[in-house]
Amino acid sequence: MDDKTLLQMANDVRKNAYCPYSNFPVGAALLCSDGTVFTGVNVENAVNGLSICA
């Protein structure tokens, strides 16, 4: 898998981000050595310390 595909996957998954406070959706795509790809997004909480970033 090439970098362009990973970037596209990260961009596509951004729609799943929950960021009502920053309005800054973040997406990530991680390629593992066995070819598995994990994606993630940022998730915000009203209590800022409980927010999670991709």
C-alpha distance matrix in Angstrom:
0.0 3.8 6.9 8.4 6.6 7.4 10.7 11.5 11.1 13.4 15.7 16.1 17.1 19.7 22.1 22.6 23.9 27.6 29.1 32.6 34.0 31.6 30.2 27.0 24.0 21.1 17.7 15.0 11.6 11.1 8.3 10.5 10.9 11.3 8.0 10.1 9.6 13.0 14.3 17.8 20.5 23.8 26.9 30.3 33.7 37.2 37.7 35.4 35.0 33.4 30.5 26.9 24.1 20.4
3.8 0.0 3.8 5.5 5.5 6.6 8.9 10.2 11.1 12.8 14.6 15.7 17.2 19.2 21.8 22.8 23.7 27.5 28.5 32.0 33.1 30.4 29.0 25.6 23.0 20.2 17.1 14.6 11.8 11.7 9.7 12.6 13.1 14.3 11.2 13.1 11.8 14.7 15.3 18.3 20.5 23.5 26.9 30.0 33.6 36.9 37.5 34.9 34.7 33.4 30.3 26.9 23.7 20.2
6.9 3.8 0.0 3.8 5.4 5.1 6.1 8.6 9.8 10.5 12.2 14.1 15.5 16.9 19.9 21.0 21.4 25.1 25.7 29.2 30.0 27.2 25.9 22.4 20.1 17.2 14.4 12.1 10.0 10.4 9.6 12.9 14.2 15.9 13.0 14.2 12.1 14.1 14.0 16.4 18.2 20.9 24.5 27.3 31.0 34.1 34.7 31.9 31.8 30.8 27.6 24.3 20.9 17.6
8.4 5.5 3.8 0.0 3.8 5.5 5.1 6.2 8.7 9.9 10.5 12.2 14.4 15.7 18.3 20.0 20.7 24.4 25.1 28.3 29.4 26.6 24.8 21.6 19.2 16.8 14.2 12.8 11.1 12.6 12.2 15.8 17.3 18.6 15.2 16.1 13.6 15.5 14.7 17.0 18.3 21.1 24.6 27.4 31.1 34.1 35.0 32.4 32.7 31.6 28.2 25.1 21.7 18.5
6.6 5.5 5.4 3.8 0.0 3.8 5.4 5.1 6.2 8.7 9.8 10.4 12.4 14.5 16.8 18.1 19.4 23.2 24.4 27.7 29.2 26.7 24.8 21.8 18.9 16.6 13.4 11.9 9.5 11.2 10.5 14.0 15.8 16.4 12.8 13.2 10.8 12.9 12.4 15.2 16.9 20.2 23.4 26.5 30.1 33.4 34.4 32.0 32.3 30.7 27.4 24.2 21.2 17.6
7.4 6.6 5.1 5.5 3.8 0.0 3.8 5.4 5.0 6.2 8.6 9.8 10.7 12.7 15.5 16.3 17.1 20.8 22.0 25.5 26.8 24.3 22.8 19.6 16.7 13.9 10.6 8.4 5.9 7.6 7.7 11.5 13.9 14.9 11.6 11.4 8.5 10.0 9.3 12.1 14.0 17.1 20.5 23.6 27.2 30.5 31.2 28.8 28.8 27.4 24.1 20.8 17.7 14.2
10.7 8.9 6.1 5.1 5.4 3.8 0.0 3.8 5.4 5.1 6.1 8.5 10.1 10.9 13.9 15.4 15.8 19.4 20.0 23.4 24.5 21.8 20.1 16.9 14.3 11.8 9.1 8.0 7.2 9.8 10.9 14.7 17.2 18.5 15.3 15.0 11.7 12.3 10.6 12.4 13.3 16.0 19.5 22.2 26.0 29.0 29.9 27.4 27.8 26.6 23.1 20.1 16.8 13.6
11.5 10.2 8.6 6.2 5.1 5.4 3.8 0.0 3.8 5.4 5.0 6.0 8.6 10.1 12.2 14.2 15.3 19.0 20.0 23.1 24.7 22.3 20.1 17.3 14.4 12.6 9.8 9.7 8.8 11.9 12.8 16.5 19.1 19.8 16.2 15.6 12.3 13.1 11.1 13.0 13.7 16.7 19.9 22.8 26.4 29.4 30.8 28.5 29.2 27.7 24.2 21.4 18.3 15.2
11.1 11.1 9.8 8.7 6.2 5.0 5.4 3.8 0.0 3.8 5.4 5.1 6.2 8.8 11.0 12.0 13.4 17.2 18.8 22.1 23.9 21.9 19.9 17.2 13.8 11.8 8.3 7.8 6.3 9.6 10.7 14.2 17.2 17.5 14.1 12.7 9.3 9.7 7.6 10.0 11.3 14.8 17.7 20.9 24.5 27.7 29.0 27.0 27.4 25.5 22.2 19.2 16.5 13.1
13.4 12.8 10.5 9.9 8.7 6.2 5.1 5.4 3.8 0.0 3.8 5.5 5.4 6.5 9.7 10.6 11.0 14.7 15.8 19.3 20.8 18.5 16.9 13.9 10.7 8.2 4.7 4.5 5.0 8.7 11.1 14.6 17.8 18.7 15.7 14.1 10.4 9.6 6.7 7.8 8.5 11.6 14.8 17.9 21.5 24.7 25.8 23.5 24.0 22.4 19.0 16.0 13.0 9.8
15.7 14.6 12.2 10.5 9.8 8.6 6.1 5.0 5.4 3.8 0.0 3.8 5.6 5.4 8.1 10.2 10.7 14.4 15.1 18.1 19.8 17.4 15.1 12.4 9.4 8.1 5.9 7.6 8.8 12.5 14.7 18.2 21.4 22.2 19.0 17.6 13.8 13.2 10.0 10.4 9.9 12.4 15.5 18.1 21.8 24.7 26.2 24.0 25.0 23.6 19.9 17.6 14.5 11.9
16.1 15.7 14.1 12.2 10.4 9.8 8.5 6.0 5.1 5.5 3.8 0.0 3.8 5.5 6.5 8.6 10.5 14.1 15.6 18.4 20.7 18.9 16.4 14.3 10.9 10.2 7.7 9.5 9.9 13.6 15.4 18.8 22.0 22.1 18.8 17.0 13.5 12.8 9.8 10.6 10.4 13.4 15.8 18.7 22.2 25.1 27.0 25.2 26.3 24.4 20.9 18.6 16.1 13.4
17.1 17.2 15.5 14.4 12.4 10.7 10.1 8.6 6.2 5.4 5.6 3.8 0.0 3.8 5.3 5.7 7.6 11.3 13.3 16.4 18.7 17.3 15.2 13.2 9.4 8.5 5.7 7.6 8.6 12.1 14.6 17.5 21.0 21.2 18.2 15.8 12.2 10.6 7.1 7.2 7.0 10.3 12.5 15.7 19.1 22.3 23.9 22.3 23.2 21.0 17.7 15.3 13.2 10.5
19.7 19.2 16.9 15.7 14.5 12.7 10.9 10.1 8.8 6.5 5.4 5.5 3.8 0.0 3.8 5.3 5.4 9.0 10.2 13.3 15.4 13.7 11.4 9.4 5.7 5.6 4.5 8.0 10.3 13.9 16.9 19.9 23.5 24.0 21.3 18.9 15.2 13.3 9.5 8.2 6.2 8.3 10.7 13.3 16.9 19.7 21.5 19.8 21.1 19.3 15.7 13.8 11.5 9.6
22.1 21.8 19.9 18.3 16.8 15.5 13.9 12.2 11.0 9.7 8.1 6.5 5.3 3.8 0.0 3.8 5.6 8.4 10.2 12.5 15.4 14.4 11.6 10.8 7.4 8.8 8.3 11.6 13.5 17.1 19.8 22.7 26.3 26.4 23.5 21.0 17.5 15.5 11.9 10.7 8.6 10.3 11.6 13.9 17.1 19.7 22.0 20.8 22.5 20.4 17.0 15.6 14.0 12.7
22.6 22.8 21.0 20.0 18.1 16.3 15.4 14.2 12.0 10.6 10.2 8.6 5.7 5.3 3.8 0.0 3.8 6.5 9.5 12.1 14.9 14.6 12.5 11.8 8.3 9.1 8.4 11.2 13.1 16.2 19.1 21.6 25.3 25.2 22.7 19.8 16.4 13.9 10.4 8.6 6.7 8.5 9.0 11.9 14.8 17.8 19.9 19.0 20.3 17.8 14.7 13.2 12.4 11.1
23.9 23.7 21.4 20.7 19.4 17.1 15.8 15.3 13.4 11.0 10.7 10.5 7.6 5.4 5.6 3.8 0.0 3.8 6.1 9.3 11.6 11.1 9.5 8.6 5.4 6.5 7.3 10.5 13.3 16.3 19.6 22.1 25.8 26.3 24.0 21.2 17.7 14.8 11.2 8.4 5.1 5.3 6.0 8.6 11.8 14.8 16.7 15.5 17.0 14.8 11.5 10.3 9.3 9.0
27.6 27.5 25.1 24.4 23.2 20.8 19.4 19.0 17.2 14.7 14.4 14.1 11.3 9.0 8.4 6.5 3.8 0.0 3.8 6.3 8.9 9.5 8.5 9.0 7.2 9.1 10.7 13.8 16.8 19.5 23.0 25.1 28.9 29.4 27.4 24.3 21.0 17.8 14.4 11.2 7.9 6.4 4.8 6.0 8.7 11.4 13.7 13.1 15.0 12.7 9.8 9.8 10.1 11.0
29.1 28.5 25.7 25.1 24.4 22.0 20.0 20.0 18.8 15.8 15.1 15.6 13.3 10.2 10.2 9.5 6.1 3.8 0.0 3.8 5.5 5.8 5.2 6.2 6.1 8.7 11.5 14.7 18.1 20.9 24.5 26.9 30.6 31.5 29.4 26.6 23.1 20.1 16.6 13.2 9.5 7.0 6.1 5.3 8.2 10.1 12.5 11.2 13.8 12.4 9.2 10.1 9.9 11.6
32.6 32.0 29.2 28.3 27.7 25.5 23.4 23.1 22.1 19.3 18.1 18.4 16.4 13.3 12.5 12.1 9.3 6.3 3.8 0.0 3.8 6.0 5.5 8.3 9.2 12.3 15.2 18.5 21.9 24.7 28.3 30.6 34.4 35.2 33.1 30.2 26.8 23.7 20.2 16.9 13.2 10.7 9.1 7.2 8.6 9.0 12.3 11.7 14.9 13.8 11.3 13.0 13.4 15.4
34.0 33.1 30.0 29.4 29.2 26.8 24.5 24.7 23.9 20.8 19.8 20.7 18.7 15.4 15.4 14.9 11.6 8.9 5.5 3.8 0.0 3.8 5.7 8.3 10.3 13.0 16.3 19.4 23.0 25.6 29.3 31.6 35.2 36.4 34.5 31.8 28.3 25.2 21.8 18.3 14.6 11.5 10.2 7.2 8.2 7.8 10.5 9.4 12.9 12.7 10.4 12.7 13.1 15.8
31.6 30.4 27.2 26.6 26.7 24.3 21.8 22.3 21.9 18.5 17.4 18.9 17.3 13.7 14.4 14.6 11.1 9.5 5.8 6.0 3.8 0.0 3.8 5.2 8.1 10.5 14.2 17.2 20.9 23.6 27.2 29.7 33.3 34.7 32.7 30.3 26.7 23.8 20.4 17.1 13.4 10.4 10.4 8.3 10.5 10.8 12.8 10.5 13.6 13.9 10.9 12.4 11.7 14.1
30.2 29.0 25.9 24.8 24.8 22.8 20.1 20.1 19.9 16.9 15.1 16.4 15.2 11.4 11.6 12.5 9.5 8.5 5.2 5.5 5.7 3.8 0.0 3.8 6.3 9.6 13.0 16.5 20.0 23.1 26.6 29.3 32.9 34.1 31.8 29.4 25.7 23.1 19.4 16.5 12.8 10.6 10.9 9.8 12.3 13.1 15.6 13.8 16.8 16.4 13.1 14.0 12.9 14.4
27.0 25.6 22.4 21.6 21.8 19.6 16.9 17.3 17.2 13.9 12.4 14.3 13.2 9.4 10.8 11.8 8.6 9.0 6.2 8.3 8.3 5.2 3.8 0.0 3.8 6.4 10.0 13.2 16.9 19.8 23.3 26.2 29.7 31.1 28.8 26.6 22.9 20.4 16.8 14.1 10.6 8.7 10.3 10.1 13.3 14.8 16.7 14.2 16.6 16.3 12.6 12.6 10.6 11.7
24.0 23.0 20.1 19.2 18.9 16.7 14.3 14.4 13.8 10.7 9.4 10.9 9.4 5.7 7.4 8.3 5.4 7.2 6.1 9.2 10.3 8.1 6.3 3.8 0.0 3.8 6.8 10.3 13.8 17.0 20.4 23.3 26.9 28.0 25.5 23.2 19.5 17.1 13.4 10.8 7.4 6.6 8.8 9.9 13.5 15.8 17.6 15.5 17.3 16.3 12.5 11.6 9.4 9.4
21.1 20.2 17.2 16.8 16.6 13.9 11.8 12.6 11.8 8.2 8.1 10.2 8.5 5.6 8.8 9.1 6.5 9.1 8.7 12.3 13.0 10.5 9.6 6.4 3.8 0.0 3.8 6.9 10.5 13.5 17.0 19.8 23.3 24.7 22.4 20.2 16.5 14.1 10.7 8.3 5.4 5.5 8.9 10.8 14.6 17.4 18.5 16.0 17.1 16.1 12.3 10.4 7.3 6.3
17.7 17.1 14.4 14.2 13.4 10.6 9.1 9.8 8.3 4.7 5.9 7.7 5.7 4.5 8.3 8.4 7.3 10.7 11.5 15.2 16.3 14.2 13.0 10.0 6.8 3.8 0.0 3.8 7.0 10.3 13.6 16.6 20.2 21.3 18.8 16.6 12.9 10.8 7.2 5.8 4.5 7.0 10.4 13.2 16.9 20.0 21.1 18.8 19.4 17.9 14.4 11.7 8.7 6.1
15.0 14.6 12.1 12.8 11.9 8.4 8.0 9.7 7.8 4.5 7.6 9.5 7.6 8.0 11.6 11.2 10.5 13.8 14.7 18.5 19.4 17.2 16.5 13.2 10.3 6.9 3.8 0.0 3.8 6.7 10.1 13.0 16.5 17.9 15.6 13.7 10.1 8.1 5.4 5.2 6.3 9.0 12.5 15.5 19.0 22.3 22.9 20.5 20.4 19.0 15.7 12.4 9.3 5.8
11.6 11.8 10.0 11.1 9.5 5.9 7.2 8.8 6.3 5.0 8.8 9.9 8.6 10.3 13.5 13.1 13.3 16.8 18.1 21.9 23.0 20.9 20.0 16.9 13.8 10.5 7.0 3.8 0.0 3.8 6.6 9.8 13.3 14.4 11.9 10.2 6.5 5.7 4.4 6.6 9.1 12.3 15.5 18.8 22.2 25.7 26.1 23.9 23.5 21.9 18.9 15.4 12.6 8.9
11.1 11.7 10.4 12.6 11.2 7.6 9.8 11.9 9.6 8.7 12.5 13.6 12.1 13.9 17.1 16.2 16.3 19.5 20.9 24.7 25.6 23.6 23.1 19.8 17.0 13.5 10.3 6.7 3.8 0.0 3.8 6.4 9.9 11.4 9.6 8.2 5.4 5.1 6.3 8.6 11.7 14.5 17.5 20.8 23.9 27.5 27.5 25.2 24.3 22.7 20.1 16.4 13.9 10.3
8.3 9.7 9.6 12.2 10.5 7.7 10.9 12.8 10.7 11.1 14.7 15.4 14.6 16.9 19.8 19.1 19.6 23.0 24.5 28.3 29.3 27.2 26.6 23.3 20.4 17.0 13.6 10.1 6.6 3.8 0.0 3.8 6.7 8.2 6.2 5.9 4.6 6.7 9.0 12.0 15.2 18.2 21.1 24.5 27.6 31.2 31.2 29.0 28.0 26.3 23.8 20.1 17.7 14.1
10.5 12.6 12.9 15.8 14.0 11.5 14.7 16.5 14.2 14.6 18.2 18.8 17.5 19.9 22.7 21.6 22.1 25.1 26.9 30.6 31.6 29.7 29.3 26.2 23.3 19.8 16.6 13.0 9.8 6.4 3.8 0.0 3.8 5.4 5.3 5.3 6.2 8.0 11.2 13.9 17.4 20.2 22.8 26.2 29.0 32.7 32.3 30.3 28.8 27.1 25.1 21.3 19.3 16.0
10.9 13.1 14.2 17.3 15.8 13.9 17.2 19.1 17.2 17.8 21.4 22.0 21.0 23.5 26.3 25.3 25.8 28.9 30.6 34.4 35.2 33.3 32.9 29.7 26.9 23.3 20.2 16.5 13.3 9.9 6.7 3.8 0.0 3.8 5.5 7.3 9.4 11.6 14.9 17.7 21.2 23.9 26.6 29.9 32.7 36.3 35.8 33.7 32.1 30.6 28.6 24.8 22.9 19.6
11.3 14.3 15.9 18.6 16.4 14.9 18.5 19.8 17.5 18.7 22.2 22.1 21.2 24.0 26.4 25.2 26.3 29.4 31.5 35.2 36.4 34.7 34.1 31.1 28.0 24.7 21.3 17.9 14.4 11.4 8.2 5.4 3.8 0.0 3.8 5.7 8.9 11.6 15.1 18.3 21.9 25.0 27.3 30.8 33.5 37.2 36.9 35.1 33.6 31.7 29.8 26.0 24.4 21.0
8.0 11.2 13.0 15.2 12.8 11.6 15.3 16.2 14.1 15.7 19.0 18.8 18.2 21.3 23.5 22.7 24.0 27.4 29.4 33.1 34.5 32.7 31.8 28.8 25.5 22.4 18.8 15.6 11.9 9.6 6.2 5.3 5.5 3.8 0.0 3.8 6.4 9.8 12.9 16.4 20.0 23.3 25.8 29.4 32.3 36.0 36.0 34.2 33.1 31.1 28.8 25.1 23.1 19.5
10.1 13.1 14.2 16.1 13.2 11.4 15.0 15.6 12.7 14.1 17.6 17.0 15.8 18.9 21.0 19.8 21.2 24.3 26.6 30.2 31.8 30.3 29.4 26.6 23.2 20.2 16.6 13.7 10.2 8.2 5.9 5.3 7.3 5.7 3.8 0.0 3.8 6.6 10.1 13.5 17.1 20.5 22.7 26.3 29.1 32.9 33.0 31.3 30.2 28.0 25.9 22.2 20.5 17.0
9.6 11.8 12.1 13.6 10.8 8.5 11.7 12.3 9.3 10.4 13.8 13.5 12.2 15.2 17.5 16.4 17.7 21.0 23.1 26.8 28.3 26.7 25.7 22.9 19.5 16.5 12.9 10.1 6.5 5.4 4.6 6.2 9.4 8.9 6.4 3.8 0.0 3.8 6.6 10.2 13.7 17.1 19.6 23.2 26.2 29.9 30.2 28.5 27.7 25.5 23.1 19.4 17.5 13.8
13.0 14.7 14.1 15.5 12.9 10.0 12.3 13.1 9.7 9.6 13.2 12.8 10.6 13.3 15.5 13.9 14.8 17.8 20.1 23.7 25.2 23.8 23.1 20.4 17.1 14.1 10.8 8.1 5.7 5.1 6.7 8.0 11.6 11.6 9.8 6.6 3.8 0.0 3.8 6.9 10.6 13.9 16.1 19.7 22.6 26.3 26.5 24.9 24.1 21.8 19.4 15.8 14.2 10.7
14.3 15.3 14.0 14.7 12.4 9.3 10.6 11.1 7.6 6.7 10.0 9.8 7.1 9.5 11.9 10.4 11.2 14.4 16.6 20.2 21.8 20.4 19.4 16.8 13.4 10.7 7.2 5.4 4.4 6.3 9.0 11.2 14.9 15.1 12.9 10.1 6.6 3.8 0.0 3.8 7.2 10.7 13.2 16.8 19.9 23.6 24.2 22.5 22.1 19.9 17.1 13.7 11.8 8.2
17.8 18.3 16.4 17.0 15.2 12.1 12.4 13.0 10.0 7.8 10.4 10.6 7.2 8.2 10.7 8.6 8.4 11.2 13.2 16.9 18.3 17.1 16.5 14.1 10.8 8.3 5.8 5.2 6.6 8.6 12.0 13.9 17.7 18.3 16.4 13.5 10.2 6.9 3.8 0.0 3.8 7.1 9.4 13.1 16.2 19.8 20.4 18.7 18.5 16.2 13.4 10.0 8.3 5.1
20.5 20.5 18.2 18.3 16.9 14.0 13.3 13.7 11.3 8.5 9.9 10.4 7.0 6.2 8.6 6.7 5.1 7.9 9.5 13.2 14.6 13.4 12.8 10.6 7.4 5.4 4.5 6.3 9.1 11.7 15.2 17.4 21.2 21.9 20.0 17.1 13.7 10.6 7.2 3.8 0.0 3.8 6.5 9.9 13.3 16.8 17.7 16.0 16.4 14.3 11.0 8.3 6.4 4.4
23.8 23.5 20.9 21.1 20.2 17.1 16.0 16.7 14.8 11.6 12.4 13.4 10.3 8.3 10.3 8.5 5.3 6.4 7.0 10.7 11.5 10.4 10.6 8.7 6.6 5.5 7.0 9.0 12.3 14.5 18.2 20.2 23.9 25.0 23.3 20.5 17.1 13.9 10.7 7.1 3.8 0.0 3.8 6.5 10.1 13.4 14.2 12.3 12.9 11.1 7.6 5.5 4.0 4.8
26.9 26.9 24.5 24.6 23.4 20.5 19.5 19.9 17.7 14.8 15.5 15.8 12.5 10.7 11.6 9.0 6.0 4.8 6.1 9.1 10.2 10.4 10.9 10.3 8.8 8.9 10.4 12.5 15.5 17.5 21.1 22.8 26.6 27.3 25.8 22.7 19.6 16.1 13.2 9.4 6.5 3.8 0.0 3.8 6.9 10.4 11.5 10.4 11.3 8.8 5.7 5.1 6.3 8.0
30.3 30.0 27.3 27.4 26.5 23.6 22.2 22.8 20.9 17.9 18.1 18.7 15.7 13.3 13.9 11.9 8.6 6.0 5.3 7.2 7.2 8.3 9.8 10.1 9.9 10.8 13.2 15.5 18.8 20.8 24.5 26.2 29.9 30.8 29.4 26.3 23.2 19.7 16.8 13.1 9.9 6.5 3.8 0.0 3.8 6.9 8.2 7.2 9.0 7.2 4.3 6.2 7.9 10.7
33.7 33.6 31.0 31.1 30.1 27.2 26.0 26.4 24.5 21.5 21.8 22.2 19.1 16.9 17.1 14.8 11.8 8.7 8.2 8.6 8.2 10.5 12.3 13.3 13.5 14.6 16.9 19.0 22.2 23.9 27.6 29.0 32.7 33.5 32.3 29.1 26.2 22.6 19.9 16.2 13.3 10.1 6.9 3.8 0.0 3.8 5.2 5.9 7.9 5.8 5.1 8.3 11.0 14.0
37.2 36.9 34.1 34.1 33.4 30.5 29.0 29.4 27.7 24.7 24.7 25.1 22.3 19.7 19.7 17.8 14.8 11.4 10.1 9.0 7.8 10.8 13.1 14.8 15.8 17.4 20.0 22.3 25.7 27.5 31.2 32.7 36.3 37.2 36.0 32.9 29.9 26.3 23.6 19.8 16.8 13.4 10.4 6.9 3.8 0.0 3.8 5.8 8.7 7.9 8.1 11.7 14.2 17.4
37.7 37.5 34.7 35.0 34.4 31.2 29.9 30.8 29.0 25.8 26.2 27.0 23.9 21.5 22.0 19.9 16.7 13.7 12.5 12.3 10.5 12.8 15.6 16.7 17.6 18.5 21.1 22.9 26.1 27.5 31.2 32.3 35.8 36.9 36.0 33.0 30.2 26.5 24.2 20.4 17.7 14.2 11.5 8.2 5.2 3.8 0.0 3.8 5.6 5.7 7.3 11.1 13.9 17.4
35.4 34.9 31.9 32.4 32.0 28.8 27.4 28.5 27.0 23.5 24.0 25.2 22.3 19.8 20.8 19.0 15.5 13.1 11.2 11.7 9.4 10.5 13.8 14.2 15.5 16.0 18.8 20.5 23.9 25.2 29.0 30.3 33.7 35.1 34.2 31.3 28.5 24.9 22.5 18.7 16.0 12.3 10.4 7.2 5.9 5.8 3.8 0.0 3.8 5.4 5.6 9.2 11.4 15.1
35.0 34.7 31.8 32.7 32.3 28.8 27.8 29.2 27.4 24.0 25.0 26.3 23.2 21.1 22.5 20.3 17.0 15.0 13.8 14.9 12.9 13.6 16.8 16.6 17.3 17.1 19.4 20.4 23.5 24.3 28.0 28.8 32.1 33.6 33.1 30.2 27.7 24.1 22.1 18.5 16.4 12.9 11.3 9.0 7.9 8.7 5.6 3.8 0.0 3.8 5.6 8.4 11.1 14.7
33.4 33.4 30.8 31.6 30.7 27.4 26.6 27.7 25.5 22.4 23.6 24.4 21.0 19.3 20.4 17.8 14.8 12.7 12.4 13.8 12.7 13.9 16.4 16.3 16.3 16.1 17.9 19.0 21.9 22.7 26.3 27.1 30.6 31.7 31.1 28.0 25.5 21.8 19.9 16.2 14.3 11.1 8.8 7.2 5.8 7.9 5.7 5.4 3.8 0.0 3.8 6.5 10.0 13.3
30.5 30.3 27.6 28.2 27.4 24.1 23.1 24.2 22.2 19.0 19.9 20.9 17.7 15.7 17.0 14.7 11.5 9.8 9.2 11.3 10.4 10.9 13.1 12.6 12.5 12.3 14.4 15.7 18.9 20.1 23.8 25.1 28.6 29.8 28.8 25.9 23.1 19.4 17.1 13.4 11.0 7.6 5.7 4.3 5.1 8.1 7.3 5.6 5.6 3.8 0.0 3.8 6.7 10.2
26.9 26.9 24.3 25.1 24.2 20.8 20.1 21.4 19.2 16.0 17.6 18.6 15.3 13.8 15.6 13.2 10.3 9.8 10.1 13.0 12.7 12.4 14.0 12.6 11.6 10.4 11.7 12.4 15.4 16.4 20.1 21.3 24.8 26.0 25.1 22.2 19.4 15.8 13.7 10.0 8.3 5.5 5.1 6.2 8.3 11.7 11.1 9.2 8.4 6.5 3.8 0.0 3.8 6.7
24.1 23.7 20.9 21.7 21.2 17.7 16.8 18.3 16.5 13.0 14.5 16.1 13.2 11.5 14.0 12.4 9.3 10.1 9.9 13.4 13.1 11.7 12.9 10.6 9.4 7.3 8.7 9.3 12.6 13.9 17.7 19.3 22.9 24.4 23.1 20.5 17.5 14.2 11.8 8.3 6.4 4.0 6.3 7.9 11.0 14.2 13.9 11.4 11.1 10.0 6.7 3.8 0.0 3.8
20.4 20.2 17.6 18.5 17.6 14.2 13.6 15.2 13.1 9.8 11.9 13.4 10.5 9.6 12.7 11.1 9.0 11.0 11.6 15.4 15.8 14.1 14.4 11.7 9.4 6.3 6.1 5.8 8.9 10.3 14.1 16.0 19.6 21.0 19.5 17.0 13.8 10.7 8.2 5.1 4.4 4.8 8.0 10.7 14.0 17.4 17.4 15.1 14.7 13.3 10.2 6.7 3.8 0.0
